[in-house]
Amino acid sequence: MRVRVSVMLKDGVLDPQGKAIGHALHTLGFGNVGEVRAGRVIELELDEADPARARAQGDEMGRRLLANLVIETFTTEVVG
């Protein structure tokens, strides 16, 4: 089973990478782009047949390792 964990900075946390991407997009002529936030996506292949258990394992991995809960949030989804 494949699980996707998406990690993003919390609102209010400065995001210099997002600012740099936003600036570059404006330079390339995409002037309609507002705030840009950058994050990361981790896909995990789990040896698990039950989607609920796979998601629970992804949540636990997010809490324990994949996200810094002081400054980041994460979401977990089963994708296959």
Residue pairs with C-beta under 8 A, 6 or more apart in sequence:
1 45
1 46
1 47
1 48
1 49
1 50
1 51
1 54
1 78
1 80
2 43
2 44
2 45
2 46
2 78
2 79
2 80
3 43
3 44
3 46
3 54
3 55
3 57
3 58
3 76
3 77
3 78
3 79
4 41
4 42
4 43
4 44
4 58
4 76
4 77
4 78
4 79
5 41
5 42
5 43
5 44
5 58
5 61
5 62
5 66
5 67
5 74
5 75
5 76
6 39
6 40
6 41
6 74
6 75
6 76
6 77
7 39
7 40
7 41
7 42
7 62
7 66
7 67
7 72
7 73
7 74
8 37
8 39
8 72
8 73
8 74
9 15
9 18
9 37
9 38
9 39
9 71
9 72
9 73
10 71
10 72
10 73
13 71
13 72
15 36
15 37
15 38
17 38
18 35
18 36
18 37
18 38
19 36
21 36
21 38
22 33
22 34
22 35
22 36
25 33
25 36
26 33
42 66
43 79
44 58
44 61
46 54
46 57
46 58
48 54
48 57
51 78
54 78
55 76
55 77
55 78
58 76
58 77
58 78
59 76
62 74
62 76
63 69
66 74
67 73
67 74
